[in-house]
Amino acid sequence: MKLSYWKRYDRVYKNFSAKKIYNKILDFAKKLGKPFEKKSNRGRNFSIEPEEYVAYSVFKISSGDHLRDMELDTESFFKKHLDHSTFGKNLKKIPCEYLRKLLQLTGKYLEKLLGHTKVHIPDSTKLSADRYKEIIYRGEPRLVKETFKLHTLVQRHPKKKMTIIMDGLSSDAHISDAEGAVRMSHVLQEGDILPADRGYDYEKVYEACAEKKVITNIKKQDRQDGKGFRYRKKAKFRTQSYKKQRGVVETRFGTIENAGLTLTHYRNEDTRFKYGLILLMKQNIDNLLRLEVEKLIILVNCSTNSSSPQGLKIITNKTKITTTIPIQIKYFPLILFL
């Protein structure tokens, strides 16, 4: 039985709880290792393990909760009350690179489940804070919102109607889209296809793709090729395949916007960058939950169609021969362990 996107989305809430989703993130964090350690034997021990800080912060922040909201549920998760300041202090200790590796780990795990596809789409969006800064515009002072950029490299799976994020990074406005794509190009493999908009029409992107033997399909800017544009001159743009390959990427940032997560209240720039990576991780975790719901439904259908507890009947249409295949279903694995 093939389920639509919204039916899978609904089944996730019916078959999973907050604690189960938290445990899933915790499995990834434990596989990656501790994000930070105690500096010395002096002082108090951690209230919970560093991996638990990561998993709880990722789950609650991606749900739109603030630090004070995180304090309310600590007794149900850890069987003891933890102050919200504990999460704020330990969030600062978690390196941005650790969260990025955690994002890559979830992306690789999804790729193993779904298989590798060739189309990889780079894209970026702007997230804003609820704070303003002063700038000089045309000789006059002006207040503008503080913003930062979120770069992603998305792998497209049209058969499953899913997009998984293979890599991502947060940066200020000084890191261009092209530079972000170059930094994430280590994910690409030989023979992959990179459809991108005009923001990626730069020589360093073509050069990075040429080293990996990746096929580019980048929309051209209205400018001529100079002497230094060796790889850009050879590149071709295919309009029809570009629209088909790239159109799905905007749904990723649309999901964040619909959830009301594009605005952050964090003051520190480093914490804002971590916030952006956590939002990207939410996409991969949601996809993993939908896949497990599909697997659960298949197991349930197998058990209901079986003629006996020991076997499953399969009837062929042409010969009308009934065969019984022995199966053993002791439980339904809601959680896939690494």
N, C-alpha and C positions, 0 to 999 in steps of 0.2 A: 504494500500500500504506500503510495507516494504522498507525502504530506507537503502542503504549501508552507511558505515561510512563516506565516502567522500562526499556523497550527503547531509547527515545531516550537515557535516562540512560546506559545501557550502551554505546551506540554512540559517545557523546562520548568515553569513555575509550579506545575502540578506534581512533578516527580522529584524536584530538588528542593532543598532547604538552604538557608543561609550558612549553616554549619557545614553542609556537604560541599558547597562551593568554596568556602574558606579552606577546607581540608584539601581540595584539589589544588588550589594555589600553593598551599603549604608543601605539597608533594614536589612541586617544581622548585620551590625555594630550597628544600632540603637536598635535592639533587644538585643544585648549583653550589651550595655551601653557605657558610656564615658571611653576612655582609660586613660585619665588624666584630671585633673581639674586645674583651676587657683589657685595658692597658696594663694593669698590674693586679697583684693579689689584694691590694688595699681597697677599702671601700665596700659598699654593698654589692651583692650579686644582682644580676638582671632579674627583674620580676618574672619575665618569660624569656624564652630563647630568642636570639636575634632573628631566626627564620620566621618565628611566629609574629614578631613585630612587622616583618615585611609582608607576610600573607594577610594579616589583619588590616594593615594600612592600605594595601592594594585593593582588597575587597571593599572596605568602607569608603575610601576616597572615590573609587570608580562608581560607587552607588550614589555619590553626591553628598555624603555626610561630612560634617566638619569635625574638628578635633573634640569638641564638647559632646557631639553626638556619639563619637567613638567610645567615650567614657561610659555611656549608658548601658551598652551591651557587653561590657567586659565580664560581668559575673556569669552570663550565660555561655560565653565562649571559653573563659579561663577559670571559672569557679572562684574568682576573687576579684575585688574591685581595684581598678587601676585608674590613676588620675590622668586627665587628658594631657597634662604637661609632659607626662612620660612619653606619649606618642609623638609630641612635637619635638622633643629633644632627640629621640631615636630616629625620627624621620630625617633630621639633619645629618645623622651619622651614616645613613645609607648612601653609598656613592651612586651618582647618576649612571656610571658604567655598569654597576651591578644590576640596576633595573633594566638597562638596555640588554644585557646578557640574558636576563630572565625573559624578556620579550622575544629574543632570538630563540631561546630554548622552547618556548611554547609554539613558535612558528615552525621550528624543525619537527616537533612532535606531531603537529597537524599535517605537515607535509608527508610524514611517514604513513599516516592514516589515509590520506587522500591521494597520495602519489604526487610526483613532481609534474608541474605544467610549465610550459615554456614562457608564457606571457607574464612579465613582471612590470608593474606600472609604478613609476615614481610620482609622487605628488606632495604638496605641502599646503598648509593652511595657517591662518593667523588666529591665535588665541589672545584674549585680552584680560587685563586685571581691572579691578574696580578702583584703581588709583590713577592719578594724572601727573604729568610732568610738564615743565615749562620749556618751550622751544621758541626760537626766533624765526618767524615766517614773514618774508618780505619786509624785514626791518621792524616788525611789530611782535611783541610777546604774545604767545598763545598757549593754551592748555590743551594737551592731547592725551589720550589714554595710553597707558603703558601696555605694550604688546610683546609677544614672542612668537616664534615660528615652530611648527611641528612638521617634520619631514618623515615620510613613510615610503617604504618599498613593498608593494602589495602583489601577492601572487593570486592569479585569477583562476577559479574553478567553476566554469559555467554549468557543468553537469549537476553539481551539488548546490549551485546557486550560492556560492560562498566566496568571500575574498579573505585570505589570511595575510597577516602582516608579518613579513619575514624579517624586517629590520626597521628601526625608526630612531630618530634623535630629535632632541629639542635644542633650539639655538636662539640667539637674538637676531635682529634684522640684518646684521652684517654678513651672515652666512647665506649665500644665494642658494636658489633651488638647485642649480647645477653643481655647486660644491657639495651640497647635501647628498645628491645622487652619487657623486664620486666616492664619498665616504661610506656609502652603503653598497657599493658595487661588488664587494667581496662575496655577497650572497649569490650573485649571478653565476651561471654555468655556461659551458660552451653550447651554442645553439639556441640559447634563450632569446626572446624578443622583447625589446624595450620601447613601447610606445609612450611618447611624452609630448607635452605642449611646448610652446615657444620659449618658456623659461629655461628649458634644458638644451636649447640650441647653441651650445658652446663647444669649443674644440676639446676641452678637457673631458667632457662627457663622451664624445666620440672616441677619444684616445683610450679612455678606461674600458669602453666596450670592445674596442679593437683588440686590446690585450687579452680579454676574456673570450674573444671570438663570439661576441653577442651581436645579434642583428638589431640595428636601430631603426625606429620609425618615428622620427621626431619632426614636429611641425616647424617649418622654416620661418625665420624672421625676415623682415624686408631689408636685407643688407647683403652686400656683395662679399664673396670670399676673398680674403687677402692672402699674402704669401705664407702666413703661419697656419692657415686652415687646411692642413693636409688631409685629415680624415673627414672633415665636414664636406669637402668637395666630392668625395666618393659616396657619401650617404644619400639614400633615396627616401622619399616620403610617399607613402601609399595611403590615399585619402580614405578609401572604402574600408580597408582593414583597420585603420586608425580609429574610426568611429566605433567599430564593432569591439575592438580590444579595450579601448580606454573608457568607454561610457560608464562602466560600472564603478569606477574608483570614487566618484563623488558621493556614493552612498555611504562610504566609510565616515566621512566628516559630517554628512547629514545625520547619521546616527548620534554623533556627539552633540550636535546642535539641538536635535529633538529632545534629547535627555536633559538639556539645559546645563551642559557641562563646559561650554566654551568660555565662560567667565569664571575666573579664579580670584580668591581673596588673599592669596599668599603674598607677602611683602618681598621676601627674599627671591632673587632671580634664580638661584640654584634650586630652591624648592619648587618654583614654577616649572622648571625644566623636568623635575621628577614627576610633577603632576601630569605633564603632557605624556610622558612615557607610560604612566599608569593608565591613562585613557586608552592608549593603543593596546595595552595588555588586555583590557576589557573586551575588545573585539575578538581576540583569539580565545579567551576563556568562554565567551558566549557561543562561539562556533563549536568548541569542544563539547559543551553541554548539549547542543542540538544534535550533534553526531551520536552521542550516547543515548539520547532519547530515541533516535531512530533504531539504534541497536536493541534497545529495550522493547520497542514495539514489535520488532521481528521475532524476538524470543517469545513474547507473549502470544503472537499469532501461531508460532510453532507449537506451543503448549496447548492452545485451544483447538488446533486442528488435529492433534494426535488422537488416535483411537484408543490408546492405552497409555498408562504411565511409562511403559517401557519402549514405546515405538511411535513413529510418525508415518502415517499413510500417505503415499504419493501415487496418484492415479494418472496414467498417461492417456491422452485423448484418442490416439490412433488405435492402440491395441487393447485399451481398457484393462491393462494388467495392474493389479494392486500389489505394491511391495511395501514392506515395513522396514524402516531404517531405525535401528536402536539409537536412542538419544538419552542423555542424562542432563536434566536441568535442575540443579540443586538450588540455585538462587539466581537472581537477575543482577548482574554486575552494574550497579549504577555508577560506580567510580572506576575509571581505568587507571591503574597504577603504572607508574613508569618502570 
